[in-house]
Amino acid sequence: MELSSKNRMELILFSGKIIIGTLLFLSIGLTIAYLIWSEGRIIHGVSVGGIRLGGMKVGEATNLLSEEMEAFGEKKVVLIFKKRPLNIVLNSVGIKLDIAESIRKAYQIGRTGSFWDQMASRWRIYRHGYDLRPFFNNNRVSLNSFFHLLEASIGVEPVRSVVKVNKDGEVSYTPSRTGFVIDQTASTQRLEDATFQKDVSTIEIPIKTVVPPLTEDDIKRWGLDQVLGSFTTKYEVNHKDRVNNLLIASSAINNVIVYPGQIFSFNTWVGPRVTEVGYKEAPVVYLGKLIPGVGGGVCQVSSTLYNAVLLSNLKIVQRLNHSLPISYVPLARDATVVYDGVDLIIENISKFPILIVSNVTPPYLTVAVLGRKIEWKKVELETKVVETFPFKIKNTPDPTLSKGSKRKVISGRRGIKAELWRMVEYLDGSIKKELVNTSIYPAQPEEHKIGVKPD
């Protein structure tokens, strides 16, 4: 019986559904079979360092990779620097392949994401392949030692310009030099790459240039050959221990760059005043008296710097005066410092970097601030004594003196309240006058010994 056209169409559709269903069933079956088969195996198309591991179980792949890489560890590599060759063995400098991690990463390929993402990834890798770079567990101690020795023979240390200013305000500076060091990250990667290359590898040692923190170009660009403010104090060259301390502190702040918006802390740069770094015992001011103390003389450096900064029209963030007037600077122009206690802090409020220069030429200490002047041309300082305080008399009985006698042992010192004013003259002719600080130097009592010994 001949089928009608409608029945033929229904038969064709039914046959098509059967075929599609069969194909789908076969696809699902094959996919499940493939997933079962691939469990514990690295997927097809994956290589590690050019060694094909696809389809292998993890244990087999580990053994094969170990065998292939065993000889490569003893491989010799030629390092080249400026046509000078250096032969090394990779194992001897600390290059070590991490077989376990390399296999673990290889096994994870094609096993991340959703089911369909994994299938798409595996099909793509099957067609085009995937070569995984091996992982390494290098001996950092050996590798760092190798680079240290290598750099000692070929590296060049950068040299910064050093600026000097004498007490007459003359500026000079030394030439700088750009240095270079071995690029250890790039060098390590090239050595690792040589591990799984069968041919003898010749590696040009990668280097990095190191620009010093201050060059002649920096000096010209930032105006660091111009003195913003300079101040000189005189010291006693015969006080050897005090001079020693002064020299250490002066060297610590010499040629320090302070960038715009940055602050400079005297204590941070000079550090603790302890014998371990060379400081010696010399007189220091404490509660209005001179007493022995490690680091005596450092305050002359901070006070000289304070005056140079004032004359440079910079901002004083923190400063404290001594408990008695100091001979080497005028009243209200001293700055005492105590590590972890009292600090001298300044701020660079200009638009350009400044440079602090400290120079010792016996018997003078000169501290200068260099930089580019903006809108002002001159600074003057004026100290005003606004009040004085009488000193008291302190009598102490002394059984060694005859009754009724008196002997002065310490002269009294009157107290002083002083103001420091700064006048800044600008390019347009205007003058700004500001009160910088009010310093109080307490009165120090006069001490007498009173005799109480019977006649």
C-alpha positions in Angstrom: 0.0 0.0 0.0 1.4 3.3 -1.0 1.9 5.9 1.8 0.4 9.3 1.5 2.7 12.3 1.4 1.7 13.1 4.9 2.6 9.7 6.2 5.9 9.7 4.4 6.8 13.0 6.0 5.9 11.6 9.5 8.1 8.5 8.8 11.0 10.7 7.7 10.7 12.8 10.8 10.5 9.8 13.0 13.5 8.2 11.4 15.4 11.5 11.8 14.6 11.5 15.5 15.8 8.0 15.9 19.1 8.8 14.1 19.6 12.0 16.2 18.8 10.2 19.4 21.2 7.4 18.5 23.9 9.8 17.7 23.3 11.8 20.9 23.3 8.5 22.9 26.6 7.5 21.2 28.1 11.0 21.9 27.1 10.9 25.5 28.4 7.4 25.8 31.7 8.3 24.1 32.0 11.4 26.3 31.4 9.4 29.4 33.9 6.8 28.3 36.5 9.5 27.5 36.0 11.1 30.9 36.4 7.8 32.6 39.4 7.0 30.5 41.0 10.4 31.0 40.6 10.4 34.8 44.2 10.3 36.2 45.7 11.1 32.8 47.0 14.3 31.4 44.8 15.3 28.4 46.0 14.8 24.9 48.0 17.6 23.3 49.7 18.7 26.6 53.5 19.0 26.7 55.9 20.2 29.4 59.0 21.9 28.1 58.5 20.3 24.7 58.1 16.8 26.2 54.8 15.2 25.2 52.9 13.9 28.2 49.3 13.9 26.7 47.4 10.7 27.4 49.8 9.5 30.1 48.9 8.7 33.7 50.4 11.0 36.3 52.9 8.4 37.5 54.0 7.7 33.9 54.3 11.3 33.1 56.3 12.0 36.2 58.8 9.2 35.4 59.2 10.3 31.8 59.7 14.0 32.7 62.2 13.0 35.4 64.2 10.9 32.9 64.2 13.6 30.2 65.2 16.3 32.6 67.8 14.4 34.5 70.5 15.0 31.9 69.5 18.6 31.4 70.3 19.5 35.0 74.0 18.8 34.3 73.8 20.9 31.2 76.5 23.5 30.6 75.5 27.0 29.6 77.7 29.8 28.2 77.0 33.2 29.7 78.2 36.1 27.6 79.0 39.7 28.8 80.7 42.1 26.4 82.0 39.1 24.4 83.5 37.5 27.5 82.3 33.9 27.9 81.6 32.2 31.2 80.8 28.4 31.4 78.5 27.2 34.1 76.5 24.1 35.0 72.8 24.8 35.8 72.7 22.6 38.9 75.8 24.2 40.4 74.2 27.6 40.5 71.0 26.5 42.0 68.6 26.0 39.0 66.3 23.1 40.0 63.3 21.8 38.1 60.1 21.1 40.2 58.9 17.9 38.6 55.9 17.4 41.0 54.6 20.9 40.5 55.1 20.8 36.8 53.1 17.6 36.5 50.4 18.9 38.9 49.9 22.0 36.7 49.9 19.9 33.5 47.2 17.6 34.9 45.0 20.6 35.8 45.0 21.8 32.1 41.5 21.3 30.7 40.0 20.6 34.1 38.7 24.0 35.1 35.4 25.8 34.4 32.1 24.3 33.5 31.6 20.9 31.8 31.3 22.5 28.4 34.2 24.9 29.0 36.4 21.9 29.8 35.2 20.0 26.7 35.9 23.0 24.5 39.3 23.5 26.1 40.3 19.9 25.6 39.2 19.9 21.9 41.2 23.1 21.3 44.3 21.6 23.0 43.9 18.3 21.1 43.9 20.2 17.8 46.6 22.9 18.5 48.5 21.5 21.5 49.6 23.2 24.7 53.2 23.4 25.8 53.5 24.2 29.5 56.6 26.0 30.8 58.1 23.8 33.6 58.0 25.0 37.2 61.2 25.5 39.2 62.1 25.2 42.9 65.5 26.9 42.7 68.0 27.0 45.5 67.8 30.7 46.3 70.9 30.7 48.5 73.1 29.2 45.7 71.5 31.4 43.0 71.9 34.6 45.0 75.6 33.7 45.8 76.2 33.1 42.1 74.7 36.5 41.1 76.6 38.2 43.9 79.9 36.9 42.7 79.0 37.5 39.0 78.0 41.1 39.8 81.2 41.7 41.7 83.2 41.1 38.5 81.0 42.8 35.9 78.7 45.3 37.8 79.4 49.0 38.1 78.2 50.9 41.2 76.4 54.1 40.5 78.0 57.3 41.8 76.0 60.3 42.8 77.1 63.9 42.6 78.2 65.3 45.9 77.6 69.0 46.4 79.8 71.2 48.6 79.3 74.7 49.9 82.0 76.6 51.7 81.4 79.3 54.3 81.7 82.0 51.6 78.7 80.4 49.8 80.6 79.0 46.8 79.0 75.8 45.4 80.9 73.0 43.8 80.0 69.4 43.0 81.5 66.1 41.8 80.6 64.3 38.6 78.1 61.4 38.8 78.2 58.0 37.1 75.4 55.7 35.9 75.9 52.2 37.1 74.5 48.8 36.1 73.6 45.6 37.8 72.5 42.1 36.7 68.8 41.8 36.0 68.4 38.8 38.3 64.8 38.1 37.4 65.5 38.0 33.7 68.7 36.1 34.2 67.0 33.4 36.3 64.3 33.0 33.6 66.9 32.6 30.9 68.7 30.0 32.9 65.5 28.1 33.5 64.6 28.2 29.8 68.0 26.7 29.1 67.1 23.7 31.3 64.7 22.2 28.7 66.6 23.2 25.5 68.5 20.3 24.1 71.1 22.4 22.3 73.9 24.2 24.1 72.6 27.6 25.2 74.4 30.8 24.9 72.9 33.5 27.1 73.7 37.2 26.9 73.6 38.4 30.6 70.7 40.9 30.9 71.6 44.0 32.9 69.7 47.0 34.3 71.1 50.5 34.4 71.0 52.2 37.8 70.7 56.0 37.8 72.3 57.6 40.9 69.9 59.7 43.1 71.6 62.9 42.1 73.3 63.8 38.8 74.6 67.0 37.2 71.4 67.2 35.2 69.3 67.0 38.4 71.4 69.8 39.9 70.8 72.1 37.0 67.2 71.2 36.5 66.3 71.7 40.2 68.6 74.7 40.8 70.7 72.8 43.4 73.7 74.9 42.5 72.0 78.0 44.1 72.1 78.7 47.8 68.7 79.5 49.3 70.1 80.0 52.8 73.4 79.3 54.6 74.6 79.7 58.1 78.0 79.1 59.8 78.9 78.5 63.4 82.3 78.3 65.1 83.4 75.4 67.4 86.4 74.8 69.7 88.8 72.5 67.9 90.4 71.5 71.1 87.3 69.7 72.4 88.1 66.5 70.6 85.2 64.4 71.7 82.7 67.1 71.0 84.2 67.7 67.5 84.0 63.9 66.9 80.2 64.0 67.6 79.8 67.1 65.5 81.5 65.5 62.5 79.3 62.4 62.7 76.1 64.3 62.8 77.2 66.7 60.1 78.0 63.8 57.8 74.6 62.2 58.4 72.7 65.2 57.1 75.1 66.1 54.3 73.6 66.0 50.7 70.2 64.9 51.8 67.5 65.6 49.1 64.1 66.7 50.4 61.4 66.6 47.7 58.4 68.9 47.5 55.9 68.3 50.2 58.3 66.0 52.1 59.5 66.6 55.7 63.0 66.2 57.0 63.5 64.8 60.5 66.9 65.5 62.1 66.6 62.5 64.4 65.6 60.2 61.6 68.6 61.0 59.5 71.2 61.3 62.3 69.9 58.3 64.3 70.6 57.4 67.9 73.6 59.0 69.6 75.2 55.8 70.9 78.8 54.7 71.3 78.3 51.8 68.8 78.2 54.2 65.9 81.2 56.3 67.2 79.6 58.9 69.4 81.6 59.9 72.5 80.9 61.6 75.8 80.9 65.4 75.8 79.1 68.1 77.7 75.3 68.4 77.0 72.8 70.9 78.2 70.3 69.4 80.7 67.9 71.4 82.9 70.0 74.5 82.6 73.4 72.8 83.3 76.2 71.3 81.3 76.6 67.7 82.2 78.5 64.8 80.5 76.5 62.9 78.0 77.1 60.7 74.9 76.6 62.8 71.8 77.4 66.3 73.1 77.9 68.7 70.2 75.1 67.3 68.0 72.9 70.2 68.9 75.4 72.6 67.2 74.6 70.8 63.9 70.8 71.0 64.5 71.0 74.7 65.5 73.2 75.6 62.5 70.7 73.7 60.2 67.8 75.5 61.9 69.3 78.9 60.9 70.0 77.8 57.4 66.4 76.6 57.0 65.0 79.9 58.4 67.1 81.8 55.9 65.8 79.6 53.1 62.2 80.6 53.8 61.1 77.0 54.5 58.6 75.8 57.0 59.6 74.7 60.5 57.3 71.9 61.7 58.9 71.2 65.1 61.7 72.9 67.1 62.5 73.5 70.8 65.1 75.8 72.3 67.7 74.8 75.0 67.1 75.4 78.6 69.9 78.1 78.6 71.3 80.4 75.9 73.8 78.9 73.5 77.0 80.8 72.6 77.3 79.8 69.0 73.9 81.2 67.8 71.8 84.2 68.8 68.9 84.0 71.2 65.8 82.1 69.9 67.9 80.7 67.0 69.0 77.5 68.7 67.4 74.0 68.2 67.9 71.3 70.8 67.5 67.6 69.8 67.2 64.4 71.8 66.8 61.1 70.1 63.3 59.6 70.7 62.4 62.8 72.5 63.0 66.2 70.9 63.3 66.6 67.1 63.9 69.3 64.6 61.5 68.8 61.7 61.2 70.9 58.5 59.0 70.8 55.5 59.9 71.6 51.9 57.0 73.8 50.9 58.5 74.8 47.5 57.7 73.3 44.1 61.2 71.9 43.6 63.5 69.6 45.6 66.0 71.1 48.0 69.4 69.8 49.1 70.9 70.1 52.6 74.7 70.4 52.5 76.8 70.3 55.7 80.5 71.1 55.5 83.1 71.2 58.3 86.2 73.3 57.8 87.9 73.7 61.2 86.9 75.7 63.1 83.7 76.3 61.2 80.6 74.3 60.6 78.5 75.5 57.6 75.1 74.2 56.7 73.4 75.4 53.5 70.1 74.7 51.8 70.2 74.7 48.0 67.3 75.0 45.6 65.4 77.3 43.3 64.0 80.5 44.7 60.4 81.2 43.9 58.9 84.7 44.2 61.2 85.9 47.0 64.7 87.3 47.1 65.9 87.9 50.7 65.3 86.8 54.2 66.3 88.6 57.4 66.1 87.4 61.0 65.6 89.6 64.1 65.7 88.5 67.8 63.8 90.6 70.4 64.2 90.2 74.2 60.7 90.8 75.4 61.1 89.9 79.1 63.7 89.0 81.7 63.3 87.1 85.0 65.5 87.5 88.1 67.4 84.5 89.4 66.9 83.2 93.0 69.6 82.6 95.6 70.0 79.1 96.9 71.9 78.7 100.2 73.3 75.4 101.3 74.7 74.8 104.8 78.4 73.7 104.7 79.9 72.3 107.9 83.4 72.7 106.5 83.1 76.5 106.4 83.3 78.8 109.5 80.0 80.0 110.9 78.9 83.2 109.3 81.1 82.8 106.2 79.6 82.5 102.7 81.1 81.2 99.4 79.5 81.5 95.9 79.8 78.2 94.0 77.5 78.8 91.0 76.7 82.2 89.5 73.1 82.9 88.9 71.7 83.5 85.4 68.7 85.6 84.7 65.8 84.1 82.7 65.0 85.5 79.2 62.0 85.4 77.0 62.9 86.1 73.4 61.0 86.3 70.1 62.4 85.5 66.7 61.0 87.4 63.7 61.5 86.6 60.1 61.2 89.2 57.4 60.8 88.0 53.8 61.3 90.4 50.9 59.5 89.3 47.7 60.3 90.1 44.1 57.4 92.6 43.9 58.9 94.6 46.7 56.5 93.5 49.4 57.7 92.4 52.8 56.2 89.7 55.0 57.0 89.7 58.7 56.2 86.7 60.8 56.8 85.5 64.4 58.8 82.3 64.1 59.1 81.3 67.7 59.0 82.5 71.3 61.8 81.0 73.3 62.0 81.0 77.1 65.3 80.4 78.9 64.5 79.8 82.6 66.5 81.7 85.2 69.2 79.6 86.9 69.6 80.1 90.7 72.8 81.4 92.2 74.2 78.9 94.7 76.0 79.8 97.9 77.6 77.7 100.6 76.9 79.0 104.1 79.3 78.1 106.9 77.9 76.4 110.0 81.1 75.2 111.5 81.4 76.4 115.2 84.3 78.8 116.0 
